[in-house]
Amino acid sequence: MSDKRTCQQFCQMLSDYLDGSVELTDCRLIEEHLDACPPCAMFYESLKTTVFVCGKGLSEDMPPEVRSRLRQFLREHCRKEDP
C-alpha cells in the first residue's frame, strides 16, 4: 500500500466509509488497508455492527430532523480526540 496514513487516520474515516460518503480513491485505500490490517478490520466489523444495531434502535416515528441532528451529533463527537 502506498498511502502513508496511520491506522488511527483510517479508523477516523470509517464512519464516512460506512455512510458511503468518501471519495472512490479513499474508499479503495480504506479497503486495501482493511485487507492488510487485521486490528483495523476487526474495528471496522465492530463499528459496522454497532451502526446496524443502533439503526435498528432508532424509532421509525422519530421526526427526520431529529434523526438527522442525532446522527450529526454522533459523527462530531465520535471524531473528537481525547484530551
N, C-alpha and C positions, 0 to 999 in steps of 0.2 A: 504494500500500500504506500503510495507516495505522499499522502496527506500527513502533516506533522501534528495534527491536533491530539490532545490528550484524551484519555478515557473520560475525564470529567467534562471536557468540552463536548464530546459526542453525547454523553448522557444528558447534558443540558438541552440537546436538540431533539431528544426522543419524544417529548410531548408533541412538538410540532410535527414530527415524523408520523406519529400515530394519527394526528389530525389530517394528515395529507397536505400540510402547508409548508413543505420545504421544496426548494428547487430540485430539479431532477438530478443535477450534479451532486448536490449534498445527499440526496436520497441514496444514490449509488455508493457514495463514500461511507454513509452510515451502514448500509447493508454489508459492504466489504469489511468494515470494522467489526460488526456483529459476528460475521462468519469467522473472523480471526481472533476474537477476544471472548472466551467463554464467560468471564465475570460480567462483561457488559451485556452479553446475550442473555444471561440469567436475569440481570437487572431489567432488561427490556421485556422479557416474558412476565416478570413480576409487575412491571408498570402496566403492560397490556391487560393483564388480568384485573388489576386494580381499577383501571379505567372502565373495563367491561362491567365489573361488579358495581361500581359507583353509578354507572349509567343506568343499570337496572334499578338502582335505588331512587333515582330521580322520578318524582311523580309526573305522570303524564298531564296532571292537572296544573302543574306549575306554569305560570304565565311565561311566555317566551322571553320577555325582557328580564325576568328574574333568573331564568336558566342561563341566559347569556351573561348576565352580570356575575353569577356564581362561577361560571367557567373562567371568565376573565380574572376574577379574584384568585382562583386557584392557580391559574397559569402564572400570575405575577408573584404570588407568594411562594410557589414551589421553585422558582428560579433564584430566589434571594440566597446569597451566601450567608453562612453562619458568621457571627461577629468574631 
